[in-house]
Amino acid sequence: MHPYHTNDEPIGFLFQHTNRLFQELRRRLASLHGLEEAQPRIMGILAHDPGISQRELSERLAITPASTTAQVQKMEIQGLIQRRPDPDDQRALRLYLTEKGQEIDRNLVAGLHALEATFLEGLEQEEIAEFRRLLLHIHDNCHRALQS
């Protein structure tokens, strides 16, 4: 246990602090590949759904079309993604990872698996399954609270 933490610390604080630490580890992983914070998520979406439109990408990311366009342009300059005309609508563009983008995405996925192994180190499979169950329950509770 970190020397500044106590057993009576609010769970919400521990959760928030742990999330910040994990986000910093993810940011460092992204920067190892020359990526900005949002770019790995874009790459993951395009790896699973090649050929989606920028509008669809904006919706999935829950960011403005202007922000999406800026990220797409940066990533295109980096040689990570390419825009191709939609065969059914020449006005629309579809997004795809380049070979370089696919390779970096594979490295990011491997890095994320290594991060997960690090933060789950010392836990038994049963504990991990229970942690996942509890985390999903907390997630659902938070989602419900936002809906009401």
C-alpha positions as CSV (number, residue, x, y, z in Angstrom):
1,M,0.0,0.0,0.0
2,H,1.2,3.5,-0.8
3,P,2.5,5.2,2.4
4,Y,0.0,8.1,2.0
5,H,-3.1,5.8,1.7
6,T,-5.1,4.7,4.6
7,N,-7.7,1.9,4.9
8,D,-10.4,4.4,5.6
9,E,-9.8,6.5,2.6
10,P,-13.0,7.0,0.5
11,I,-13.2,4.4,-2.3
12,G,-14.1,7.1,-4.8
13,F,-10.8,8.8,-4.1
14,L,-8.8,5.6,-4.5
15,F,-10.7,4.8,-7.7
16,Q,-10.0,8.3,-9.1
17,H,-6.3,8.3,-8.1
18,T,-5.8,4.8,-9.5
19,N,-7.5,5.9,-12.8
20,R,-5.1,8.9,-13.0
21,L,-2.1,6.6,-12.5
22,F,-3.4,4.2,-15.2
23,Q,-4.1,7.1,-17.6
24,E,-0.6,8.4,-17.1
25,L,0.8,4.9,-17.9
26,R,-1.3,4.9,-21.1
27,R,-0.2,8.4,-22.0
28,R,3.5,7.3,-21.7
29,L,2.8,4.2,-23.8
30,A,1.3,6.4,-26.5
31,S,4.2,8.8,-26.4
32,L,6.6,6.0,-26.9
33,H,5.0,5.6,-30.3
34,G,4.9,9.4,-31.0
35,L,1.2,9.6,-30.4
36,E,-1.0,12.1,-28.7
37,E,-3.4,11.0,-26.0
38,A,-6.5,10.6,-28.2
39,Q,-4.7,8.9,-31.1
40,P,-4.5,5.3,-29.7
41,R,-8.2,5.2,-29.2
42,I,-8.8,6.4,-32.8
43,M,-6.4,3.7,-34.0
44,G,-8.2,1.0,-32.0
45,I,-11.6,2.1,-33.5
46,L,-10.2,2.0,-37.0
47,A,-8.5,-1.4,-36.4
48,H,-11.9,-2.9,-35.4
49,D,-14.0,-0.9,-37.9
50,P,-11.9,-0.1,-40.9
51,G,-13.6,2.2,-43.4
52,I,-15.8,4.2,-41.0
53,S,-16.6,7.8,-41.8
54,Q,-15.2,10.8,-39.9
55,R,-18.8,11.5,-38.7
56,E,-19.0,7.9,-37.3
57,L,-15.6,8.3,-35.7
58,S,-16.7,11.6,-34.1
59,E,-19.8,9.9,-32.7
60,R,-17.8,7.0,-31.3
61,L,-15.3,9.3,-29.7
62,A,-18.0,11.7,-28.5
63,I,-16.0,14.7,-29.8
64,T,-16.8,17.5,-32.3
65,P,-16.4,16.9,-36.0
66,A,-13.8,19.7,-36.0
67,S,-11.7,17.9,-33.3
68,T,-12.0,14.7,-35.2
69,T,-10.8,16.4,-38.4
70,A,-7.8,17.9,-36.6
71,Q,-6.8,14.5,-35.3
72,V,-7.3,12.7,-38.6
73,Q,-5.2,15.3,-40.4
74,K,-2.4,14.9,-37.9
75,M,-2.5,11.2,-38.1
76,E,-2.6,11.3,-41.9
77,I,0.5,13.4,-41.9
78,Q,2.2,10.9,-39.5
79,G,1.4,8.2,-42.0
80,L,-0.9,6.3,-39.6
81,I,-4.2,6.6,-41.4
82,Q,-5.5,7.3,-44.9
83,R,-8.8,8.7,-46.1
84,R,-10.3,7.1,-49.1
85,P,-13.4,8.1,-51.1
86,D,-16.6,6.2,-50.2
87,P,-17.5,4.1,-53.3
88,D,-21.2,4.8,-52.7
89,D,-20.9,8.5,-52.0
90,Q,-17.9,10.3,-53.5
91,R,-18.4,13.3,-51.2
92,A,-17.7,11.1,-48.1
93,L,-14.4,9.8,-47.0
94,R,-13.7,6.5,-45.3
95,L,-10.8,6.1,-42.8
96,Y,-8.3,3.2,-42.7
97,L,-5.1,2.5,-40.9
98,T,-2.0,2.3,-43.0
99,E,0.5,-0.5,-42.6
100,K,2.5,1.7,-40.3
101,G,-0.7,2.4,-38.3
102,Q,-1.6,-1.2,-38.1
103,E,1.9,-2.1,-36.8
104,I,1.7,0.6,-34.2
105,D,-1.8,-0.4,-33.2
106,R,-0.5,-4.0,-32.6
107,N,2.3,-2.7,-30.5
108,L,-0.1,-0.5,-28.5
109,V,-2.4,-3.5,-27.9
110,A,0.6,-5.6,-26.7
111,G,1.6,-2.7,-24.4
112,L,-1.9,-2.4,-22.9
113,H,-1.9,-6.1,-22.2
114,A,1.4,-5.7,-20.4
115,L,0.0,-2.7,-18.4
116,E,-3.0,-4.8,-17.4
117,A,-0.7,-7.7,-16.3
118,T,1.3,-5.2,-14.2
119,F,-1.7,-3.7,-12.4
120,L,-3.3,-7.2,-11.8
121,E,0.0,-8.7,-10.6
122,G,-0.4,-10.7,-7.4
123,L,-4.1,-11.3,-7.9
124,E,-5.6,-14.8,-8.4
125,Q,-7.9,-15.5,-11.4
126,E,-10.8,-15.6,-9.0
127,E,-9.9,-12.2,-7.6
128,I,-9.6,-10.8,-11.0
129,A,-13.0,-12.2,-12.0
130,E,-14.6,-10.7,-8.9
131,F,-12.9,-7.4,-9.4
132,R,-14.3,-7.3,-13.0
133,R,-17.8,-8.2,-11.7
134,L,-17.6,-5.4,-9.0
135,L,-16.2,-2.9,-11.4
136,L,-19.0,-3.6,-13.9
137,H,-21.5,-3.2,-11.1
138,I,-20.1,0.1,-10.1
139,H,-20.0,1.2,-13.7
140,D,-23.7,0.3,-14.1
141,N,-24.6,2.2,-10.9
142,C,-22.7,5.3,-12.1
143,H,-24.4,5.1,-15.5
144,R,-27.9,4.8,-13.9
145,A,-27.1,7.8,-11.7
146,L,-26.3,9.9,-14.8
147,Q,-29.5,8.8,-16.4
148,S,-31.7,10.0,-13.5
